[in-house]
Amino acid sequence: MKKIIIASTSTLHQGSYLDYLLPTLKTHFSNITELLFIPYARPSGLSHEDYTLKVTETFAKIGISVRGLHEFEDPKTAVKNAQSIFTGGGNTFLLVSQLYKTGVMEVLEEVVKSGTPYLGTSAGSNICGLTMGTTNDMPIVYPPSFATLGLVPFNINPHYLDPIEGSTHMGETRETRINEFHKFNSQPVLGLREGSWLEVIGTQITLKGSLTARLFEQGKTPVELDPETDLSNLK
């Protein structure tokens, strides 16, 4: 049975890493003592080692030890044997490229769909949808496919931003970009604002957090979804 948290972001404004999610994660990862962290999305700044250390320090607060996937000679076996898995944020193009390069994409989908508890934030949430086609990231590398894990039957747009009233910005809004996506792709897109997340338990998909999310469906007017909305039948 799937057990997944798909979070828009890891860090809220003026907050520390994952602090707003820790109470939820303590329940989500109950009876878990070890977590496998996938740091592949980080293109610069933090090294895989430093990124993993940051995650280690955070999960120590809820009694869970962490190892980075980069530490293993055989990443596919590490994913198969993991008690739980967290994929962090960064650049989705880089993350997806590395998951395909290491052969992890297929086995990650398999174990999470089979019940290994999973957490994704930002890029790690993008890959939970059908494709990575609604990422906000620049294509700094070219993955062999845009197809991702398909843990939910729609696409995710993390860090969803509303237009700022009175702004003089002349570029496209996030809503415009998603409407462009729907000119060529039919799957729904859920715009997750920072501070919101999806909880997936088996076939049940529920919007969590205190904010609404914006749902885009091809050929329809976007709608706002309240917290605790059931998205299980969305497809």
ChimeraX attribute file (.defattr): number of C-alpha atoms within 10 A of each C-alpha:
attribute: neighborCount
match mode: 1-to-1
recipient: residues
	/A:1	13
	/A:2	19
	/A:3	21
	/A:4	28
	/A:5	26
	/A:6	28
	/A:7	30
	/A:8	28
	/A:9	25
	/A:10	19
	/A:11	17
	/A:12	15
	/A:13	7
	/A:14	6
	/A:15	10
	/A:16	11
	/A:17	16
	/A:18	18
	/A:19	15
	/A:20	15
	/A:21	19
	/A:22	15
	/A:23	11
	/A:24	13
	/A:25	16
	/A:26	16
	/A:27	11
	/A:28	18
	/A:29	23
	/A:30	13
	/A:31	11
	/A:32	16
	/A:33	15
	/A:34	17
	/A:35	22
	/A:36	22
	/A:37	24
	/A:38	25
	/A:39	26
	/A:40	26
	/A:41	23
	/A:42	19
	/A:43	16
	/A:44	9
	/A:45	8
	/A:46	13
	/A:47	13
	/A:48	21
	/A:49	13
	/A:50	12
	/A:51	18
	/A:52	22
	/A:53	16
	/A:54	14
	/A:55	21
	/A:56	18
	/A:57	14
	/A:58	19
	/A:59	20
	/A:60	12
	/A:61	12
	/A:62	17
	/A:63	15
	/A:64	19
	/A:65	17
	/A:66	23
	/A:67	20
	/A:68	23
	/A:69	22
	/A:70	17
	/A:71	11
	/A:72	12
	/A:73	9
	/A:74	13
	/A:75	19
	/A:76	18
	/A:77	12
	/A:78	19
	/A:79	25
	/A:80	16
	/A:81	12
	/A:82	17
	/A:83	18
	/A:84	24
	/A:85	26
	/A:86	22
	/A:87	22
	/A:88	25
	/A:89	22
	/A:90	19
	/A:91	24
	/A:92	31
	/A:93	24
	/A:94	21
	/A:95	27
	/A:96	27
	/A:97	20
	/A:98	19
	/A:99	21
	/A:100	15
	/A:101	12
	/A:102	11
	/A:103	14
	/A:104	20
	/A:105	21
	/A:106	13
	/A:107	18
	/A:108	19
	/A:109	18
	/A:110	16
	/A:111	19
	/A:112	22
	/A:113	19
	/A:114	13
	/A:115	16
	/A:116	22
	/A:117	25
	/A:118	25
	/A:119	23
	/A:120	25
	/A:121	25
	/A:122	28
	/A:123	31
	/A:124	28
	/A:125	31
	/A:126	30
	/A:127	30
	/A:128	25
	/A:129	25
	/A:130	22
	/A:131	20
	/A:132	24
	/A:133	22
	/A:134	21
	/A:135	22
	/A:136	18
	/A:137	14
	/A:138	10
	/A:139	12
	/A:140	11
	/A:141	14
	/A:142	11
	/A:143	18
	/A:144	12
	/A:145	12
	/A:146	15
	/A:147	15
	/A:148	21
	/A:149	22
	/A:150	15
	/A:151	21
	/A:152	22
	/A:153	19
	/A:154	19
	/A:155	27
	/A:156	30
	/A:157	26
	/A:158	26
	/A:159	20
	/A:160	17
	/A:161	15
	/A:162	12
	/A:163	11
	/A:164	9
	/A:165	6
	/A:166	6
	/A:167	7
	/A:168	7
	/A:169	9
	/A:170	6
	/A:171	7
	/A:172	9
	/A:173	14
	/A:174	18
	/A:175	17
	/A:176	11
	/A:177	12
	/A:178	22
	/A:179	19
	/A:180	11
	/A:181	16
	/A:182	17
	/A:183	10
	/A:184	9
	/A:185	13
	/A:186	13
	/A:187	19
	/A:188	20
	/A:189	27
	/A:190	25
	/A:191	28
	/A:192	26
	/A:193	22
	/A:194	21
	/A:195	20
	/A:196	23
	/A:197	26
	/A:198	25
	/A:199	22
	/A:200	22
	/A:201	16
	/A:202	14
	/A:203	14
	/A:204	15
	/A:205	20
	/A:206	17
	/A:207	23
	/A:208	21
	/A:209	18
	/A:210	13
	/A:211	17
	/A:212	20
	/A:213	23
	/A:214	20
	/A:215	19
	/A:216	21
	/A:217	20
	/A:218	17
	/A:219	10
	/A:220	9
	/A:221	8
	/A:222	16
	/A:223	13
	/A:224	13
	/A:225	17
	/A:226	15
	/A:227	17
	/A:228	15
	/A:229	14
	/A:230	16
	/A:231	19
	/A:232	14
	/A:233	9
	/A:234	14
	/A:235	13
